[in-house]
C-alpha cells in the first residue's frame, strides 16, 4: 500500500507543469501594487508614505501613526471612467465603463495617556494610537474587446517574414515572436 501511495505522489509531482494564460508583460502588470490612498497622499505623488501623519500611511508605514494627535475618520471615493475604441480591419468595437469605488476608508483612534500631577509629561508613554483601514490596491475592472475576421493574411506569414530577417536573440524576451520561435 505504501508503494502505491509513494508511486502516486511521484507520478503527480513528475507530471506537474506550469500554465501560461497571458504574456509575461501581463504577469508584471498584475503583480504591481498601486496603493489606494487619500487625496492628500496622491497630491504628494504618493511620497507621503515615508512621512506619515496621513491615513494612507497606515498600510505602508504604520510608524506614521505616531504623528496623529487626535482621532480621525477618512473616506476617499474614486470615480474611474475608461473608454476603448478598437478598429480591426474596418470593424469598430467600442467599450465604455464608469465605476464609483471606495478607494480608501479608515479610522485612527488617539488616546492620550494621563499622568499624575507632578509627573514629567514628556517622558514615557505619551499616547496610544490605533488605526484600522481599507486601501484598494489595484483595479482589474478594465475590459478591452475587439473582434474581426482577417481573410487577407495569416500570422504564419508574419512569423515567416521575421524568421528570414531577425536573429532569435534580437526578439523581445517574452514577446509573441520569441515564443513562436522557441
N, C-alpha and C positions, 0 to 999 in steps of 0.2 A: 504494500500500500504506500509506503514511504517513497519507493522508487517511482511510482506513478505520479505522486504529488510533485516530487523533485523534477521529473521529466516535464510535467505540465508547466511548472514555473519557468524552467529553462526555455521551453518552446515559446511561452508567452513573451519572455524578455527578448529572445532572439528575433521574434517577428515584429517587435515594436519599431515603428518608423515615425518620422515627422510628417505633419500635414502642412501644406503651404496653400493658403487660400488667396492671398493677395501678394503684392510685391514687397520687397524689403523696405521700400520707402514708406509703405503703409505701417509696417511694424514700428518704424522710428516715429512716425507721426502719432500713432496711438499710444506710444509709451511715454510721450511728453506729458508733463503735468502743468496745467495752466490754472493757477490758484484763483478761485473766486474771491472777490475782495470788495472792500468798501470803495466809494467814490474817491475818498481822500487817498487811499492806498494806490489806486490806479492813476490819480493825478501826479503822484510822485514817481511814476514809472515803475511801480512795484518794488521800489527801493526801501519802502517803509519797514519791511520785514526785519531788517537789521537794527532799526532804530527802536521799534516798539511803540507802545502808547496808542496803538490803534487796534481795533477789534480783529483786523485781518492777520495780525502777527500772532494770534492765538495758536494757529496750526503750525506755522513755520518757526517761530521763536517764542516759546512760552515764557521766557525770561522777561520779555517785553511787558508782561502783566504787572511787573513791579513799578511801572511808571503811572499806573492808574491811581487816582486819589479819590475816586467816587464811583458809585455803582452806575453802570451804563447798559443800555439796550440798543442794539443796532439791527437794522433791516435794510438790505440793499436789493431792490428789484432790478431786473435786467430785461431789456427788450431786444431780441435778436430777429433780424429780418434778412433772409437770403433769397436771392433770385438767380436762377441759372437759365441761360438761353443757349441751347446747343443746336448746331446745324451740321448735319451729316449728309452729304450728297444731296443737298437741296431739301432735306426733310427736317423741319424745325420741331424742337421739343422745348417747352417752357415749364419750369418748376419754380414756384414761389412758396415761401413758408415764412410765417410770422409766429413768434413764440414769446410769451411772457414767462419769466422764470424768477425764482428767488436765488440770487447769486450768493448772498451771504446773510446769515442770521446768527445772532449771538447775544449773550448777556455776560457781563462782568459784575461780580459781586465783591464789593470792597467792605472790609470790616476793620476799623481801627482797633488796636489793642489798647485797652485802657490801663493806665499806670496809676499807681497810688501817688498821692500828693507827696512831693519831695523827690520822687524818682526821676532819673535823667530820661527825658523823652526822646533823646537822640540815639540811645544805645539799646541793644537788644531787639526783640521783635517789635516792630512799629505797627505793622498792619498785616492782614491776611487778605489775599486776593484769589478768588476762584472764578474761572471762566468756563463757559460751555458755548460751543459754536458749531455752525454748519457752513462749510465752504463748498461751492460747486466747483469741482476741479476741471472737468472737461465736458464739452458739449459734443455729443456724437449724433446730433439730430439733423445734420445736413445730408441731403439726398441729391444725387446727380444722376439723371437718366438721359439716355439718348438711344434711339433705335434707327435702323435703316438697313437696306439691302444693297450690297455692292456687287453688281454683276460685271463690272469692268476689269477689276484686278483681284489679285489674291495676296494674302500675306506671304505666301510662298515666293511670289515674285520679289517682294521686298527683301526677304531673307536671302534669296539668290543674288540680288544686287549687292548686298552687303558682303556676302561670302567672297565675292571676287575682288572687293576693293578695300576691305578693312581687316587688319590683323586682329585676332581674338583678344589680345592684350589691350587693344585700344577701345574695346567695347566697355561701356559703363558697368561697374560692379552692381549686380542685382537688376540690371536692365533686362527688358524683354529680349533684346537681341542677344545678350550674353547667355540668357537661359536657353534660348533656341539653339545657340551654338553648342553648348555643353550637352 
